[in-house]
Amino acid sequence: MLYAAAALRGGLEPDLASDTGWWGAPAWEYAYYALVIYLRVAAERTGRSVSELASELLSQARR
């Protein structure tokens, strides 16, 4: 599941529905955990706060 972010970064479009649908995984839950991990790593690397990065991400998603 975590490969999806790397795949998107590489220009691919992973088919998450078929990857998780057959075993009934709560994909939204894993996506949330991945988002938290990526935000924490980005905050550590850039010196910005997690809330600042989350706000920026949300504003970009609303465009």
C-alpha positions in Angstrom: 0.0 0.0 0.0 2.8 2.4 0.8 4.2 1.9 -2.7 1.4 4.1 -4.0 3.1 7.4 -3.0 6.3 6.3 -4.6 4.5 5.1 -7.7 2.7 8.4 -8.0 5.9 10.3 -7.6 7.3 8.2 -10.4 4.4 9.1 -12.7 2.4 5.8 -12.3 -1.2 5.4 -11.3 -1.5 2.4 -8.9 -4.8 0.6 -8.8 -5.5 0.6 -5.1 -9.0 -0.8 -5.4 -7.8 -4.0 -6.9 -4.8 -4.2 -4.7 -6.8 -4.0 -1.4 -10.3 -5.0 -2.4 -9.7 -8.7 -2.5 -8.7 -9.0 1.2 -10.9 -6.3 2.6 -8.2 -4.0 4.0 -9.3 -0.6 5.3 -7.4 1.3 2.6 -8.3 4.7 4.1 -6.7 3.8 7.4 -3.4 2.8 5.8 -3.5 5.9 3.6 -3.9 8.0 6.8 -1.0 6.4 8.5 1.2 6.9 5.3 0.2 10.5 5.2 1.1 11.0 8.9 4.5 9.3 8.3 5.3 11.4 5.2 4.3 14.6 6.9 6.5 13.9 9.9 9.5 13.1 7.7 8.9 16.2 5.5 8.6 18.3 8.6 11.9 16.9 10.0 13.7 17.4 6.7 12.4 20.9 6.0 12.4 22.3 9.5 8.7 23.2 9.2 5.9 22.1 11.5 3.6 19.2 10.6 0.6 21.5 10.9 2.1 24.0 8.5 2.8 21.2 5.9 -0.7 19.8 6.4 -2.3 23.2 5.9 -0.3 23.7 2.7 -1.2 20.2 1.5 -4.9 20.9 2.2 -4.9 24.2 0.4 -3.3 22.6 -2.7 -5.9 19.8 -2.6 -8.7 22.3 -2.6 -7.5 24.0 -5.9 
